[in-house]
Every structure is written in structure tokens, then in C-alpha cells.
Amino acid sequence: MRRLRDARRLTVLTGAGVSAASGVPTFRGADGLWRNVRPEDLATPGAFRRDPSLVWEWYRWRRAQIARCQPNPAHRVIAEWSAREGCRVLTQNVDDLHLRAGTRGLVRLHGSIWELKCWDECGHPAWRDERLSPDEADQSSDTDRPRETEFGRSCPRCPACGGLARPAVVWFGESLAAADVEAALTACDCDLFLTIGTSAIVHPAAGFVHEAARRGAFTAEINLDLTPASSAVDLVIQGAAEDVLPTLASA
């Protein structure tokens, strides 16, 4: 509690565990399969090259699931912390629930499921498209985010060159944006580094807590389960983020 209160430079790294209570399906665990296909076999450039329609079918399903979700207490606490001078928030999540909760200065390491970019890399900048297909709109009960229901069932196209568009997310086998890596490394210069709801196995994000420790930060992990990082951090708090963070904030 004292370290959290007194930290002049606080860095928070979040993973899927922060959004789980909002109902966002996770890659790993009981809800990690889709049509008996592993997400790790779909979220790759090779999968998109082989069958872009299948990959987009999966992403349309994911977008429909996420559209029904609302930020939970963990998102709201982190948003409040982000207003503190010296607080930086990094996330591996692509659902943008942190943004909807009002988090400031968010670094989205793996991109956003609500943004698209040209598969052929024609030079057109990534664009935001929150529309759902009619089928997906019927599944979504999120009335506070009005969307046109014209996303369609075919593969989206780049508005500049007409080529295939893809989700503007970082797929397995791809590198993070250099600017995001630089921002994350800068954030490792902190007094307190919290890793929350992460599996601690996806790199390079999994290495940031170790880099923060190397630079002298006090490190803490908040997660339901122990992870590969648990034995390396200074403090482990086992529990759900949506329960632990409001308790920390109130104390």
C-alpha cells in the first residue's frame, strides 16, 4: 500500500486477466477455442495469407463478443491511476476497454481490434472501424456505443488501394511497433511496476517487468494464477484484478 501511495513513477502492464471479468474471451483456458481452431493458428500472417475469410470470420465473432462488454472495476481503477503524474499504462489487450474507461496515455502494445490496416502495406494509415455486420449487431447489447451495421460478411478492403484489409493488431510472429517498444522501455524507469492479469509468457511484453526490476523498480504481480514471472517479482498477490485493484485503491 505504501509503495503504491508513494510511487512518483508508477507503471502498469495489463493482460487478458484484466478484461476477463468483462466477458472478453481469452486465448487460453476453457473459452480459448473457436470452431475447434486454436487462436494461435488464426492470429498469424500465414493464416491470413492462406484463408483471409476464415480469419475475418473469427475477428468478426471476436468483435461481436467484445462489443457486448463493459469496462470492469479494474479498468476504472487503472483509469483513475492514469490521471496521476508519472503514471504510465501499457496493455497487451486489443479490446480498447481501457480507452472506454478513460485511461490516459495508453500504450496498446498489440494494437486494437477496432482498427484496420492495408494487408499490402500500400502506405495508407490504419483506420478505425467499429461497425458490426447485421448478425453481430443483433448479438451486441452495448447500446452506449452506436455503430452503423454495415461491416458486412466479406473481407474488408483498403479504402486507398482496394486491397485486402487486416486487423491492425500484432499477430504471432510479428514485431511490436518500434515506437511502442520504446515507450514501454521508457516506462520501465519507474519506482513501482505492476503486472496485472498477464500470462507472462508473451514476449517482449513479458520481459518488461524484469527490465523494470533491473532498473531498480519494486515489482509486483497481480494474477489469479502463478506465472513464470511470479518467482522473479518482489510481491505476488493472487486474486482477480477486479477485486484486488479496488481494494488497493480504497486503502
Secondary structure as UniProt FT lines:
FT   HELIX           2..6
FT   STRAND          10..14
FT   HELIX           16..19
FT   HELIX           20..22
FT   TURN            30..31
FT   TURN            35..36
FT   HELIX           39..41
FT   HELIX           45..50
FT   HELIX           52..67
FT   HELIX           73..82
FT   TURN            85..86
FT   STRAND          87..91
FT   HELIX           97..101
FT   STRAND          107..108
FT   TURN            109..110
FT   STRAND          111..118
FT   TURN            119..120
FT   STRAND          127..128
FT   HELIX           134..139
FT   TURN            143..144
FT   TURN            159..161
FT   STRAND          164..169
FT   TURN            172..173
FT   HELIX           178..187
FT   STRAND          192..196
FT   TURN            203..204
FT   HELIX           205..207
FT   HELIX           208..214
FT   TURN            215..216
FT   STRAND          218..223
FT   TURN            228..232
FT   STRAND          235..238
FT   HELIX           241..250
//
